[in-house]
Amino acid sequence: MSSIEILPDVLEYNPPLTEQSTEYATISNNSSDTIAFKVKTTAPKYYCVRPNAAVVAPGETVQIQVIFLGLPEEPKLDSKCKDKFLVITLPAPHDLGDKSVAEAWSDLESEFSAQAVSKKIKVRYAQKMRPEVVDVEDENTIPVATKKEAVEEEEEEEKETSSSNDVTPTSASAEPSTDKNNEDVTSEKKSEEEIKEDSKAAPESPALYPPIIVALVAILVALIVRQYYF
């Protein structure tokens, strides 16, 4: 077991990711010396770390608040977060005096860089839980497809019933009248055609005039001849 333990490996933030939320990291000093730590991040605009630099006495554990400030809008489903944190620890055996860890960090780093212990912590966005579709069968509930099929079956049964039943009196009286009218129209057409054929076959009255005139002329001629010769 290492004398310096930094947890966790991943900080996971739950939706809604547009709101502020807080997760925690811990630094445990299992050594006999005082250590100092400093936290860096790749996305300082979206996180606030408290404390971001401090000392840890031997045998103590310090809890660090990693406050996620929230995104402008919800990320897409299954999107991966690339944000990371780097926690660096250095021995701090000397009294820092009035200096803060942040102010004395460069001096500690130049003196104890070979003894530095660091750890990367990744950030993960927890995905929204997709609503599960539960099949709940109710006696009074009929699926839409089944309802449609039932309506179609009822319509088909009504059609078959109406076609198999006797025809109503109104429709029965209408059909013969229609046939009779058709027969009357046909007979009228036939009679007109017959009249036309008869009129074509019979000689027109003007055709009788020439024989009569010839007979009259013959009688007149006979009277004139008889008057002069007898």
Stockholm file with secondary structure:
# STOCKHOLM 1.0

chainA/1-230         MSSIEILPDVLEYNPPLTEQSTEYATISNNSSDTIAFKVKTTAPKYYCVRPNAAVVAPGETVQIQVIFLGLPEEPKLDSKCKDKFLVITLPAPHDLGDKSVAEAWSDLESEFSAQAVSKKIKVRYAQKMRPEVVDVEDENTIPVATKKEAVEEEEEEEKETSSSNDVTPTSASAEPSTDKNNEDVTSEKKSEEEIKEDSKAAPESPALYPPIIVALVAILVALIVRQYYF
#=GR chainA/1-230 SS CCSEEEECSEEEECSCTTSCEEEEEEEEECSSSCEEEEEEESCTTTEEEESSEEEECTTCEEEEEEEECCCSSCCCTTCCCCCEEEEEEEECCSCCTTCCHHHHHHHHHHHHGGGCEEEEEEEEECCCCCCCCCCCCCTTCCCHHHHHHHHHHHHHHHHHHHHHSCCCHHHHHHHHHHHHHHHHHHHHHHHHHHHHHHHHHSCCGGGGHHHHHHHHHHHHHHHHHHHHHC
#=GC SS_cons         CCSEEEECSEEEECSCTTSCEEEEEEEEECSSSCEEEEEEESCTTTEEEESSEEEECTTCEEEEEEEECCCSSCCCTTCCCCCEEEEEEEECCSCCTTCCHHHHHHHHHHHHGGGCEEEEEEEEECCCCCCCCCCCCCTTCCCHHHHHHHHHHHHHHHHHHHHHSCCCHHHHHHHHHHHHHHHHHHHHHHHHHHHHHHHHHSCCGGGGHHHHHHHHHHHHHHHHHHHHHC
//
